[in-house]
Amino acid sequence: MQTNLAQKIAEKHAIVGIIGLGYVGLPLAKAFIEGGFRILGFDVDQGKIHQLEAGQSYIGHLKSEWISTCTGNGSLRVTADMARLDEPDAILICVPTPLTPSRDPDLSYVESTAHEIAKRLRPGQLVVLESTTYPGTTRDVMLPILAASGLKCGTDFFLAYSPEREDPGNPDFSAGRIPKVIGGYDSASAKLAEELYRHAVSEVVPVSSCEVAEACKVLENTYRAVNIALVNELKKVFDRLGIDVWEVINAAKTKPFGFQAFYPGPGLGGHCIPIDPFYLSWVARKYDVPTRFIELAGEVNASMPDYVVERVALALNDARKPVNGSKICILGIAYKRDVDDPRESPSFRIMELLAARGAKISYSDPHVPMLPRMRHHRTPEMASSKLSNEFLGEQDCVLIVTDHRAFDYSFIASNSQLIVDTRNALGNLDSTKALVVKA
């Protein structure tokens, strides 16, 4: 089985199946297509399937022209029919791994996907989990489900873990240009996975086990979460001292060694940094190991929307206005600059907090034309507002949450009354008509 699959991979005759055609799965499909493979994509969202079959992209940095070309020439086929999971030679799993309300790992998508694969698993298939999770998931959760098919891992089928590394909106780091860490359940699985990914990515980084690869991913994002929490906390301290934290960071990063710049913000967003550290702390608790540092960082970052709302309230108070009844426009709904991805964006929590105080909320985001429905938030039906001089002049406060480059900050600053800036987006402007408060 190993030899036959290795030959298919070497000759690029292997069909690559990707389960989950979202912000991870679809760019991954692009990398493999550019590497010369045919893709069979799976998604339970029939709406996504219809859009892709019509040649339309729902991800900003992937163009519809590319989708149309690939579906037209057959290099990208898509389906919601999980009965076709026996067709691919390699199955890459890119499904969500969110948290439960109690901040425990929610592996329901991984488990249900594994059960679907197990129903159709055939000899000679390679299964790779890419979804972020805690060390031990591939071996302890995925393997028993797949092995229930009666096939033996390492002989009949092969299993590996390779954490996704997407940086949406960054043209310098598309899926194919980011080194790929790969850990196999056994040596045969590792070798096959390495050979497959070598055709699609710039560099393969083999590690000794699935657990090492899983731990690598949570380390990467825990590192960022902890350091962002540090500068978020320092922002509060320096604000009380009358010191601009952004100027401090810019000065500190001139040191050519021993310092890496991280920046404060209104809270964490995206599908990784707000979630992954809790996967690590959860598995640590199972082994009676405290993770106070990680959990404290999570608390600091989670508190930032409340801090931002307090800063808005104080700024309005200084203007002799209450939050209740004030018109507040939130600039930026996406979780980071220049992307259309709203997952875990702090904008939603900020919006809820301000609405609870009686504010009249609107938003503007050129990448998110309609306010999307979110799993953990009640979002009203609302469209992005056009930033005209009349509209800006009517707002009691403009709150910059996501600093998209598409915003004309000079125009915004010249036509607004009050701006609360959580991203230092106005830091380089020489003068503004509006009162600007950093938060």
C-alpha positions in Angstrom: 0.0 0.0 0.0 2.8 2.4 0.9 4.6 1.8 -2.3 1.5 2.3 -4.5 0.5 5.5 -2.8 4.1 6.8 -2.9 4.2 6.2 -6.6 0.9 8.0 -7.1 2.2 11.0 -5.1 5.5 11.1 -7.0 3.7 11.0 -10.4 1.1 13.5 -9.1 -1.7 11.1 -9.9 -2.9 11.1 -6.3 -6.2 12.8 -5.8 -6.1 15.1 -2.8 -9.3 15.5 -0.7 -9.7 18.5 1.5 -12.5 18.5 4.1 -13.5 22.1 5.1 -13.2 24.7 2.4 -12.8 27.8 4.5 -10.0 30.2 5.2 -7.6 27.2 5.7 -8.9 24.6 3.3 -9.4 26.6 0.2 -5.9 28.3 0.2 -4.5 24.8 0.8 -6.3 23.5 -2.2 -4.8 26.3 -4.2 -1.3 25.3 -3.1 -1.8 21.7 -4.2 -3.4 22.7 -7.5 -0.3 24.9 -8.2 1.8 21.8 -7.3 0.1 19.8 -10.0 -2.6 17.8 -8.1 -6.3 17.5 -8.6 -8.5 18.4 -5.6 -11.8 17.0 -4.4 -13.1 19.4 -1.8 -15.7 18.6 0.8 -17.8 21.0 2.8 -21.1 20.5 4.7 -22.1 24.1 3.8 -24.0 23.6 0.6 -23.9 27.4 0.1 -20.2 27.3 -0.3 -20.4 24.4 -2.7 -22.9 26.3 -4.9 -20.7 29.4 -4.9 -17.6 27.4 -5.9 -19.4 25.5 -8.6 -20.5 28.8 -10.0 -16.9 30.0 -10.0 -17.3 32.5 -7.2 -14.9 33.0 -4.3 -16.1 33.9 -0.7 -12.6 34.6 0.5 -11.2 38.0 -0.3 -7.6 37.1 -1.2 -8.7 34.2 -3.5 -10.0 35.6 -6.7 -13.2 34.3 -8.4 -11.3 34.1 -11.7 -9.0 31.5 -10.1 -12.0 29.5 -8.8 -13.7 29.6 -12.2 -10.6 28.4 -14.0 -10.0 25.5 -11.6 -13.6 24.3 -11.6 -13.7 24.7 -15.3 -10.6 22.6 -16.0 -11.4 20.0 -13.4 -8.5 20.6 -11.1 -10.9 21.6 -8.4 -14.1 19.6 -7.8 -16.3 20.2 -4.8 -19.1 18.3 -3.1 -21.1 18.1 0.1 -21.5 14.3 -0.4 -19.3 12.6 2.2 -20.1 9.2 0.6 -17.3 10.2 -1.9 -14.6 10.1 0.7 -13.3 6.8 -0.7 -12.3 8.7 -3.9 -9.3 10.7 -2.7 -5.9 9.1 -2.1 -5.0 11.7 0.6 -7.6 13.3 2.9 -6.6 16.6 4.6 -8.9 17.7 7.4 -9.3 21.4 7.9 -12.4 21.7 10.1 -13.0 24.1 13.0 -11.8 23.3 16.5 -13.6 26.0 18.7 -14.0 26.2 22.4 -17.1 25.3 24.4 -18.7 28.0 26.6 -16.5 26.7 29.5 -13.4 27.1 27.4 -12.8 23.4 26.9 -11.8 22.0 23.5 -14.7 21.3 21.2 -13.6 18.4 19.0 -17.0 17.6 17.7 -16.1 18.6 14.1 -13.0 16.5 14.2 -14.8 13.5 15.6 -17.7 13.7 13.2 -15.3 14.0 10.3 -13.3 11.0 11.4 -16.5 9.0 11.6 -17.4 9.9 8.1 -14.0 9.0 6.8 -14.0 5.7 8.7 -17.3 4.6 7.0 -15.5 4.8 3.6 -11.8 4.3 4.5 -10.1 2.1 2.0 -6.6 0.6 1.9 -4.0 2.9 0.5 -5.4 6.2 1.9 -3.4 8.8 3.8 -5.3 10.9 6.4 -3.8 14.2 7.7 -5.3 16.3 10.4 -4.6 20.0 10.0 -7.0 21.5 12.5 -5.4 23.1 15.6 -5.7 21.0 18.7 -4.0 19.7 21.8 -1.1 17.2 21.8 -2.5 13.7 21.6 -5.6 14.3 19.5 -4.4 12.5 16.4 -3.3 9.4 18.3 -6.0 9.3 21.0 -9.1 10.7 19.2 -8.6 10.2 15.4 -6.8 6.9 15.4 -9.4 4.8 17.4 -12.2 6.1 15.2 -10.4 5.3 11.9 -9.2 1.9 13.3 -12.8 0.9 13.9 -13.0 0.4 10.2 -11.0 -2.7 10.6 -8.0 -1.4 8.7 -4.6 -1.2 10.4 -2.7 2.1 10.5 0.8 2.0 9.0 -0.1 -1.0 6.9 -3.6 -0.4 5.3 -4.0 3.3 5.8 -1.7 6.1 7.0 -2.1 8.9 9.5 -0.3 12.2 10.2 -0.7 15.6 11.7 0.4 18.9 10.0 -0.8 22.1 11.6 -2.2 24.8 9.3 -0.2 28.0 9.1 -2.3 30.6 7.4 -1.7 34.3 7.6 -4.8 35.8 5.8 -4.2 39.0 3.9 -0.4 38.6 3.8 0.7 38.2 0.2 4.2 37.3 1.3 3.0 34.1 3.1 0.5 32.3 0.9 -0.2 28.6 1.9 2.5 27.3 -0.5 5.2 29.6 0.8 5.0 28.7 4.5 7.2 25.9 5.9 5.0 22.9 6.8 5.6 20.9 10.0 4.7 17.2 9.7 4.5 14.5 12.3 3.4 10.9 11.4 1.8 8.2 13.5 4.6 5.9 12.3 7.5 6.2 9.9 5.5 5.1 6.9 2.8 7.7 7.5 5.4 10.4 8.1 7.2 9.6 4.9 4.1 9.6 2.8 2.9 12.9 4.2 6.2 14.5 3.8 6.4 13.5 0.1 2.9 14.7 -0.5 3.4 18.2 1.0 6.8 18.6 -0.7 4.9 19.2 -3.9 2.8 22.0 -2.5 4.9 24.0 0.0 8.3 25.7 0.0 9.7 23.6 2.8 8.8 20.5 4.8 9.8 20.3 8.5 9.6 16.7 9.7 9.3 16.0 13.4 9.3 12.8 15.4 5.6 12.4 16.1 2.1 13.7 15.8 2.3 15.0 19.3 5.4 17.2 18.5 3.6 18.7 15.5 0.5 19.3 17.6 2.5 20.9 20.4 4.4 23.1 17.8 1.2 24.7 16.7 -0.1 25.5 20.2 3.4 26.8 21.2 3.4 29.2 18.2 0.1 30.8 19.1 0.5 30.7 22.9 3.8 32.6 22.4 1.9 35.3 20.5 -1.0 35.4 23.0 1.3 35.8 26.0 3.3 38.6 24.4 0.2 40.4 23.2 -1.2 40.2 26.7 2.0 41.7 28.0 1.8 44.8 25.8 -2.0 45.1 26.4 -1.3 45.2 30.2 1.5 47.7 29.6 -0.8 49.9 27.6 -3.1 50.3 30.6 -0.1 51.0 32.9 1.6 53.5 30.5 -1.8 55.2 29.9 -2.0 56.0 33.7 1.6 57.2 33.6 0.8 59.5 30.6 3.2 57.5 28.3 2.4 56.5 24.8 2.8 52.7 24.6 3.2 52.9 20.8 6.2 55.2 21.1 7.7 53.0 23.7 7.4 49.9 21.5 8.9 51.8 18.5 11.8 52.8 20.6 12.3 49.3 22.1 12.3 47.6 18.7 15.4 49.5 17.6 17.3 47.1 19.8 18.8 44.6 17.3 18.7 41.6 19.7 16.6 40.2 22.5 13.4 42.0 21.6 10.5 41.3 19.2 7.8 43.9 18.8 4.2 43.0 19.7 1.4 45.5 19.6 -1.6 46.1 21.8 -5.1 46.1 20.5 -8.8 46.0 21.4 -8.7 42.2 22.0 -7.7 39.1 20.2 -9.4 37.8 17.1 -9.0 35.1 14.5 -9.4 31.3 14.7 -6.0 30.6 16.5 -4.6 33.0 19.1 -7.8 33.5 21.2 -8.4 29.7 21.2 -5.3 27.6 21.0 -3.7 28.5 24.4 -6.8 27.1 26.1 -6.3 23.8 24.3 -2.9 23.6 25.9 -4.1 24.6 29.4 -6.9 22.1 29.1 -4.7 19.1 28.4 -2.2 20.4 31.1 -5.0 20.2 33.7 -5.6 16.5 32.7 -2.0 15.9 33.9 -2.4 18.1 37.0 0.0 20.7 35.7 -1.0 24.4 36.3 -0.7 26.9 33.4 -1.1 30.1 35.3 0.9 32.1 32.9 -1.2 31.1 29.9 -4.5 31.5 31.7 -3.6 34.9 33.0 -2.7 36.0 29.4 -6.1 34.8 28.3 -7.8 36.9 31.0 -5.8 40.0 30.1 -6.6 39.7 26.4 -10.3 38.9 27.0 -10.6 42.0 29.2 -9.5 44.4 26.4 -13.0 45.0 24.9 -14.2 46.2 28.3 -11.2 48.5 28.6 -11.9 49.9 25.2 -15.6 50.6 26.1 -14.5 52.3 29.3 -12.2 54.6 27.3 -15.0 55.4 24.9 -17.3 56.3 27.9 -14.6 58.5 29.4 -13.9 60.2 26.1 -17.6 60.9 25.6 -17.9 62.1 29.2 -15.1 64.6 28.5 -17.3 65.9 25.6 -20.2 66.2 28.0 -22.1 63.3 26.4 -23.4 60.0 27.8 -22.9 56.7 26.1 -26.7 56.2 26.2 -28.1 57.7 23.0 -24.7 58.5 21.5 -24.1 57.5 17.9 -20.9 55.4 17.7 -19.5 54.0 14.5 -17.1 51.1 14.7 -14.4 51.1 12.0 -13.5 47.5 11.2 -15.4 44.3 11.9 -12.8 41.8 10.5 -10.4 40.5 13.1 -7.2 41.9 11.4 -6.2 44.5 8.9 -7.1 44.0 5.2 -9.0 40.7 5.5 -12.6 39.7 5.4 -12.4 37.2 8.2 -14.6 38.1 11.2 -14.0 35.1 13.3 -13.5 35.8 17.0 -13.2 39.6 16.2 -13.3 41.8 19.3 -15.6 44.1 17.4 -18.6 42.0 18.2 -18.0 42.0 22.0 -17.3 45.8 21.9 -20.5 46.2 19.9 -22.5 44.2 22.5 -21.1 46.2 25.4 -21.8 49.6 23.8 -25.3 48.5 22.8 -26.0 47.3 26.4 -25.1 50.9 27.5 -27.7 52.4 25.1 -25.4 53.5 22.3 -26.7 53.7 18.8 -24.2 51.5 16.9 -23.2 51.5 13.2 -20.1 50.1 11.6 -18.0 50.5 8.5 -15.8 47.8 6.9 -15.0 47.7 3.2 -14.2 43.9 3.5 -17.4 43.0 5.4 -20.4 44.6 3.6 -23.0 42.9 5.8 -22.7 42.0 9.5 -22.4 38.2 9.6 -24.0 35.9 12.0 -21.7 34.7 14.7 -21.7 31.6 16.8 -21.3 33.3 20.2 -22.8 36.7 19.5 -26.2 38.1 18.7 -25.6 40.3 15.7 -28.3 42.6 14.3 -29.0 42.9 10.6 -26.8 45.7 9.6 -24.9 46.8 6.5 -21.6 48.7 6.4 -22.0 52.4 6.4 -20.4 54.7 3.8 -18.0 57.1 5.4 -19.2 60.4 3.9 -18.5 63.7 5.6 -22.2 64.0 6.5 -22.2 60.6 8.2 -19.0 61.1 10.1 -20.1 64.5 11.3 -23.3 62.9 12.7 -21.3 60.5 14.9 -20.6 61.3 18.5 -17.7 58.9 18.4 -15.8 57.0 15.7 -14.1 53.9 17.2 -11.2 52.4 15.2 -11.1 48.7 16.0 -9.5 47.3 12.8 -7.0 49.5 10.9 -7.8 48.6 7.3 -5.5 50.4 4.8 -8.6 51.1 2.7 -9.8 53.7 5.3 -8.9 57.3 4.4 -7.7 58.3 7.9 -7.1 61.9 6.9 -10.6 62.2 5.7 -12.0 60.5 8.7 -10.0 62.7 11.1 -11.1 65.9 9.2 -14.8 65.1 9.4 -15.3 63.4 12.8 -15.9 65.0 16.2 -14.3 62.4 18.4 -12.1 59.4 17.5 -11.1 56.6 19.9 -8.1 54.8 18.2 -7.2 51.3 19.5 -4.7 50.6 16.8 -2.6 53.8 16.6 -4.0 54.2 13.0 -3.8 58.0 13.3 -0.4 58.0 14.8 1.3 59.5 11.7 -1.2 62.2 11.0 0.2 65.7 11.6 -3.1 67.3 12.6 -6.7 66.4 12.9 -10.0 68.2 13.3 -11.3 65.5 15.6 -10.4 65.0 19.2 -8.3 61.8 19.2 -8.1 59.5 22.2 -5.8 56.4 22.1 -7.2 53.3 23.7 
